[in-house]
Amino acid sequence: MEQMALNRRQVFIKLKEKTLRLGIQETERLLVGDDLPVRPPGAIPEAEFLMTCRRCGTCAWTCPRQAIRWEQDGRWRSWGTPVLYPVENPCDFCLQCVNACPSGALNYDGSTGKIGVAVLNRDLCLAWQGVICGLCRTACGKQGGIALVEGQKPVVQPGKCTGCGRCASRCVTLPNAIAIQAVERTILDQGENSHA
């Protein structure tokens, strides 16, 4: 009988955990929305970031590359928060923004330097149209985020790409053949990583 009670208890604990997880996910979705901006290195999970960031601009002022701007596209939740547009101005991960952040919204722990991932549109890429180019691969350098296949055709290596934007900033096509997509950072991911 005691074993049966333990099993029932475990079922209710699992049910409670699953319900809590779904509640957190839904809250994050409502708070954050579907379109994540590319944040500076060390940005905490988006929902927490929006509540923690003071919108003081210190991170932007300390960025030597002037890669950080304030969100001003009309999204009321994130207005005034720091964003990166790596296609226009790549991030070099100097981490001066993290060191200057007074609120802890940028908190680089050394575990990952990923702020996004490059997405290549082969229909726009000159190399995939038969023109010798390779500017994106050269810009990526030793990072290894872009590999060449079938001769000189670039392919993004998502596991190695940091989202810095060097490749995209060097692309000469209009519209740009490379975009940087933000990496989703969630409270649940942070919690799961802390238990590992």
LINWOVEN-V975184 format. One record per residue. RES is the residue in three letters. SS is DSSP state (2 for helix, 1 for strand, 0 for the rest). NEAR is the number of other ideal C-beta (glycine too) atoms within 12 Angstrom. Layout:
# LINWOVEN-V975184
res->[RES RES]
ss->[SS SS]
near->[NEAR NEAR]
This chain:
# LINWOVEN-V975184
res->[MET GLU GLN MET ALA LEU ASN ARG ARG GLN VAL PHE ILE LYS LEU LYS GLU LYS THR LEU ARG LEU GLY ILE GLN GLU THR GLU ARG LEU LEU VAL GLY ASP ASP LEU PRO VAL ARG PRO PRO GLY ALA ILE PRO GLU ALA GLU PHE LEU MET THR CYS ARG ARG CYS GLY THR CYS ALA TRP THR CYS PRO ARG GLN ALA ILE ARG TRP GLU GLN ASP GLY ARG TRP ARG SER TRP GLY THR PRO VAL LEU TYR PRO VAL GLU ASN PRO CYS ASP PHE CYS LEU GLN CYS VAL ASN ALA CYS PRO SER GLY ALA LEU ASN TYR ASP GLY SER THR GLY LYS ILE GLY VAL ALA VAL LEU ASN ARG ASP LEU CYS LEU ALA TRP GLN GLY VAL ILE CYS GLY LEU CYS ARG THR ALA CYS GLY LYS GLN GLY GLY ILE ALA LEU VAL GLU GLY GLN LYS PRO VAL VAL GLN PRO GLY LYS CYS THR GLY CYS GLY ARG CYS ALA SER ARG CYS VAL THR LEU PRO ASN ALA ILE ALA ILE GLN ALA VAL GLU ARG THR ILE LEU ASP GLN GLY GLU ASN SER HIS ALA]
ss->[0 2 2 2 2 2 2 2 2 2 2 2 2 2 2 2 2 2 2 2 2 2 2 2 2 2 2 2 2 2 2 2 0 0 0 0 0 1 0 0 0 0 1 0 0 2 2 2 2 2 2 2 0 0 0 0 0 2 2 2 2 2 0 0 0 0 0 1 1 1 0 0 0 0 0 0 0 0 0 0 0 1 1 1 0 0 0 0 0 0 0 0 0 0 0 2 2 2 2 2 0 0 0 0 0 1 0 0 0 0 0 0 0 0 0 1 1 1 1 1 0 0 0 0 0 0 2 2 2 0 0 0 0 0 2 2 2 2 2 2 2 2 2 0 0 1 1 1 1 0 0 0 1 1 1 1 0 0 0 0 0 0 0 0 0 2 2 2 2 2 0 0 0 0 0 0 0 1 1 1 1 1 0 0 0 0 2 2 2 2 2 2 2 2 0 0]
near->[7 8 9 10 11 12 13 14 14 14 14 14 14 14 14 14 16 15 14 17 20 15 16 25 22 16 21 29 21 15 24 30 21 14 18 34 38 42 45 49 40 36 46 30 32 39 31 28 39 35 22 25 38 20 25 21 24 24 43 30 18 24 32 18 25 21 35 41 28 25 31 18 17 11 21 13 26 31 17 23 39 44 40 42 32 45 32 23 25 37 43 27 29 24 24 26 40 32 19 27 35 20 26 21 35 38 28 27 17 11 15 23 26 32 41 40 31 46 32 37 23 20 12 24 36 27 33 26 16 13 17 16 29 25 27 45 33 20 27 34 20 12 28 19 36 40 25 23 16 12 16 23 25 38 28 35 21 20 14 23 35 35 44 39 39 35 45 43 29 29 37 21 25 9 14 27 32 44 29 40 26 31 30 30 36 27 29 27 25 25 19 13 15 12 8 8]
